[in-house]
């Protein structure tokens, strides 16, 4: 089994990053975490996380108060699930950040 870990910065400000951790057996992903982290007021916050903890693929939408909304998802296999998660964060990180900041600062 091989462990894969990397961080990919999503913006030139270096305040938005995609963190990936995965376990791979041959060409098959057997478990992973893909999360979007934002640096807000000099602190890193996890804002959205896709993972396979608890034995199923799901998305955790993390709120500024620390609470989490868990949404079970199904993509067929973990290879497709990890690709979906990575693409979603790359395409939507600004929306996720905006929602989190609106909650944090009380704006709607």
C-alpha positions in Angstrom: 0.0 0.0 0.0 1.2 3.5 -0.9 0.4 6.7 1.0 0.0 9.9 -1.1 0.1 13.4 0.5 0.3 16.8 -1.0 -0.8 20.4 -0.7 -1.8 22.5 -3.7 -2.2 26.3 -3.4 -5.4 27.5 -5.1 -4.5 31.2 -5.1 -1.4 33.3 -5.6 -2.0 34.9 -2.1 -1.1 31.4 -0.6 -4.2 31.8 1.7 -6.2 29.0 0.0 -5.0 25.4 -0.3 -6.2 22.0 -1.2 -4.8 19.2 1.0 -4.9 15.6 -0.2 -4.1 12.4 1.7 -4.8 9.1 0.1 -4.0 5.4 0.5 -3.5 3.5 -2.8 -3.3 -0.2 -3.4 -1.9 -0.7 -6.9 -4.1 1.6 -9.0 -7.0 1.6 -6.6 -7.7 4.3 -4.0 -8.8 2.6 -0.8 -9.3 5.7 1.4 -8.7 9.4 1.2 -9.2 12.9 2.6 -9.5 15.9 0.2 -10.0 19.2 2.0 -10.1 23.0 1.4 -8.3 25.1 3.9 -8.3 28.9 4.0 -6.1 31.3 6.0 -8.3 33.9 7.6 -6.9 36.4 10.1 -3.6 34.5 10.2 -5.3 31.1 11.1 -5.9 28.1 8.9 -9.5 26.9 8.8 -10.8 23.7 7.2 -13.9 24.8 5.4 -14.9 21.7 3.4 -13.7 18.1 3.6 -14.4 15.1 1.5 -13.4 11.8 3.0 -14.0 8.1 3.3 -13.8 7.9 7.1 -16.6 6.1 8.8 -16.6 3.6 5.8 -18.4 5.8 3.2 -17.7 8.7 0.9 -19.1 12.0 2.2 -18.7 15.7 2.4 -18.3 17.6 5.6 -19.3 21.3 5.2 -17.7 23.0 8.2 -19.2 26.1 9.7 -17.4 29.0 11.3 -18.8 27.9 14.8 -17.1 24.5 14.3 -20.3 22.6 13.6 -20.4 20.3 10.6 -23.0 19.2 8.0 -22.3 15.7 6.8 -23.6 14.7 3.3 -23.3 11.1 2.2 -22.3 10.8 -1.5 -22.0 8.0 -4.0 -19.7 8.1 -7.0 -19.2 4.3 -7.7 -15.7 3.9 -6.5 -13.1 5.9 -4.5 -11.0 6.8 -7.6 -14.0 8.6 -9.1 -14.9 10.0 -5.7 -11.5 11.5 -5.1 -11.4 13.0 -8.6 -14.9 14.5 -8.0 -13.8 16.0 -4.6 -10.6 17.5 -6.0 -12.4 19.1 -9.0 -15.2 20.5 -6.8 -12.8 22.2 -4.5 -10.7 23.6 -7.4 -13.8 25.0 -9.0 -15.8 26.2 -6.0 -13.3 27.2 -3.3 -14.2 30.9 -3.6 -17.9 30.1 -2.8 -16.9 27.9 0.1 -14.7 30.7 1.5 -17.3 33.4 1.0 -19.9 31.3 2.9 -17.5 30.7 5.8 -16.5 34.4 6.0 -20.1 35.5 5.9 -20.9 33.2 8.8 -17.7 34.3 10.7 -18.4 38.0 10.3 -22.2 37.8 10.5 -22.9 39.0 7.0 -25.6 37.6 4.7 
